[in-house]
Amino acid sequence: MTVTELPRLYTIFNGCALLHIILGLVMIKLGQKKAHIASMGIALLFSTAFLGCYLYYHYHAGHVRFAGTGLSRPVYFAILFTHIPLAILTVPLILMTVIPALRQRFDRHKSVAKWTVPVWLYVSVTGIIVYLMCYVWFGPPIRG
């Protein structure tokens, strides 16, 4: 696998994380705690794999610029400029959600998860949209 193939791979990881976040939510709503834990653990693993691939890719590929023109540009940047700060916020939010769960402080886990889950879902969905816009629909991106 070459570095240029990593965006597709890390987007697949992101999509798998998204599916497991949703499944984990469904499982906890159904009272299936073990399935919830398993699904959210898998989501965390996929998100970690995504982040590792994403950072490796951008370290080696450098900055990439969106190649779209016209109306696609403001749409892309509006999505990107909400995605980036929320993606950065997601890491500490996830930690602040997982650590109380591991300590069996489920009251704290639940109260923080109310903030973490919508942000994590938004970041996952917009990450996939950013990939599609940058690498598929209007790509390939401009390097440099």
N, C-alpha and C positions, 0 to 999 in steps of 0.2 A: 504494500500500500504506500502511495506517495503522499506527501504533505497536502497536495492539491485535492486529494480525495477525502481529507478529514472533515470538511464542513458537512458533507453528506452523512458521515458516520456520527459526528457529534449531534447532528439534528435528529438522527434515528434514536440516539440515546435520550435526547430531550423528549421526543415523542413517547418513548417507552416510560420515562419518568412521569409524564403527563397522564398517561393511561393508569399508572399505578397510584398516582395521587387521587384520581377520581375513584378508582376501585377501593382505595383505602377509606375514602369518605363514605362510600356506599356501605362498606363493611362495618364501620363504626356506627352508622345510622341503624343498621340491622342488628346491632349488638354483638357482632362477630369480632370480638377483641383480638383473638389470635390472628385471624385473617387480616384485620386492620394493621396489626404490628408487622406482619410479613409483607404486606403490600407497601406500606410506608417505608419499610427498610429497603425494599427493592427500589422504590422511587428514589430514595437517598443514594443508593449505589449507582443507579443510572445517572442521577444528577452529578455525582462526583466524577463518574467517567466522562460525562459531557464536559465538565469544567476542566478536567485534565487535558482532554483532546483540544478543547477550544484554546486554552492557554498555549499548548504546544504548537498548534497551528499558527496562531498569531505571532508567536515568538519567531517562528521560521518563515512565515509568509510576509510578515510585516503588516503595514496598514493596507487595507483594501478600500477602494472608493466605489460607491454605488454608481452603476453605469446607466441607470434609467434616466429618462428625460421627461419633460412636460409635467403633467399632474402627478406622475408617479413619484417625483422627487419630494414634494412637500408631504405626501402621504407617508412615504418611507421614513423621512426624517422625524415626522411626528410620532410614528410608532417607535423608532429607534431611540428618540430622546426621552420617551417615557420608560422604555425597556431598560436602558442602561442603569439609571439610578436605582430602579426597583430590583434589578438583577444583583447589584452590589448589596442592597439591603437584605436580599433573600438569605444570604449566607448567615449573618448573625441571627436573623429571625428563625431559621431552621435550627440552629444550635440552641437558641433560647426555647425552642419547642421540644427538641429531642432530649436535652439534658434533664428537664423535670420529669419527663416520661420514664427515663432510665432510673431516676431516683424515686419513682412511684409517687411523684407529686402531681397527680392527675388533675387537681384543681388548677394548678399553675399551667400545666401542659395544655389544658383545654382553653384557658383564657388567652394564652399567647397564640395557640393554633388558630383562633378566630381571626387573627391578623395575618398569620403566616400563610395559611392556605390560599386566600384570594390573591395575595401577592405572588406566591409560587405558581399558581395556575396562570395568572396573567403573564408572568415572565416566560413560562413554558410556551404558551400559545403565541405570544409576540415573538419569541425567539424563532419559532418555526416560520412565522410570517416573514421575519427579517431574512432568514435563509432563502425562502422561496423567492422573495423580491430581489435579493442581491445575487443569488447564484442560479436561479432557474428562470423566473419570468423575465427579468431585465438584465441577466448576467451574460457572460461572466463579469465579475467586478474588475475594476481597473486597479492594477497593482502599483504601489509606490506612493 
